[in-house]
Amino acid sequence: MKRVLDDLHIFCTVVEEGSLKKASERLDMPHSTVSRRIEALEKNLGLVLLHRTTREVKVSVRGEELYQNCASLLDNIN
């Protein structure tokens, strides 16, 4: 359960920062780790949360829904 909450926190940070690189800097973790954790979260949920290209990251419709539902919840937990 802790891993899922951590992955949701990483996801919310990526959405807030608008990039994997900026999120990795804010979280003080390697870019590759952030990317792998997002991929694992997507696989666990069976959803595409982010559309990634080499130039940008866009939040999917499902990703935006998840972000809206999780952001305030995670703030209250932390």
NUKOL-893738 format. One record per atom (N, C-alpha, C): z, x, y; residue in one letter. Coordinates in steps of 0.2 Angstrom, whole numbers, plus 5000, padded with zeros to 4 digits. Layout:
<sites>
ZXYa;...
</sites>
This chain:
<sites>
500050044994m;500050005000m;500050045006m;500450105006k;500450145012k;499750175013k;499450195008r;498750225009r;498250175013r;498350105011v;497850055014v;498050045021v;498750045023l;498950045030l;498750105034l;498750165031d;498550225034d;497750215035d;497350195030d;496650185031d;496450135037d;496850085037l;496750035042l;496950065049l;497450105049h;497550135056h;497050185058h;496750225053i;496150265054i;495550225057i;495450165053f;494850125055f;494950095062f;495550075064c;495650045071c;495550105076c;495750165074t;495750215079t;494950235080t;494550235075v;493850245076v;493550185080v;493750125079v;493450075083v;493650085091v;494350105092e;494550115099e;494250165102e;494150225098e;493850285101e;493050275101e;492750235097g;492050235097g;491650285094g;492050335090s;491650385087s;492150415082s;491850435076l;492250475071l;492550535074l;492150575077k;492450635080k;493050625085k;492950585089k;493550565094k;494150545090k;494050505085a;494550475081a;494950535078a;494550575075s;494750635071s;495250675076s;494950685082e;495350725087e;496050695088e;495950625090r;496550595092r;497050595086r;496850585080l;497250585074l;497450655071l;497150705074d;497250775072d;497150785065d;496550755062m;496350765056m;495650785056m;495350815050p;494650835050p;494250775050p;493650785053h;493150735054h;492950705047h;492850755042s;492650735035s;493250695032s;493850705033t;494350665031t;494350595033t;494250585040v;494150515043v;493550485040v;493050515039s;492450485036s;492550465029s;492850505025r;493050485018r;493550425018r;494050425022r;494550375022r;494150305024r;493750305029i;493350245031i;492950225025i;492650265021e;492150245016e;492650215010e;493250245009a;493650225004a;493950155006a;494050145012l;494250075014l;493750025013l;493150045015e;492549995014e;492449985007e;492550035003k;492450014995k;492949974993k;493649984995n;494149944992n;494149874995n;493849865001l;493749795003l;493149765001l;492649804999g;491949774998g;491649755004g;491749785009l;491449765016l;491149825019l;490649815023v;490349865027v;490749855034v;491149905036l;491549895042l;491149935048l;490849985047l;490550025052l;489750045050l;489350035055h;488650065054h;488650125057h;488450185053r;488450245056r;487750275056r;487650315061t;487050355062t;487250425064t;486850475065t;487050535067t;487250535074t;487050485078r;487150475085r;487750435087r;487850385083e;488350335085e;488650295079e;489150265081v;489550215076v;489550145079v;489350095076k;489450035078k;489849995073k;490249945076v;490649905072v;490249845069v;490349835063s;489949775060s;490349715062s;490049655061v;490349595062v;491049585058v;491049605052r;491649605048r;492149655050r;491849715052g;492349765055g;492649745061g;492349705065e;492649675072e;493149625070e;493049585065e;493549535063e;494149565060e;494049625056l;494649655053l;495049695059l;494649725063y;494949755069y;495449705073y;495149645075q;495549595078q;496149575075q;496149575068n;496649545064n;497149605063n;496949665063c;497449715061c;497749755067c;497349765073a;497649805078a;498349785080a;498449725082s;499149715084s;499649715079s;499449695073l;499949705067l;500149775066l;499649825066l;499849895065l;500249925071l;500149895077d;500549915083d;501249895081d;501349835079n;502049815077n;502349855072n;501949875067i;502249915061i;502449985064i;502050015068n;502150085070n;502650075076n;
</sites>
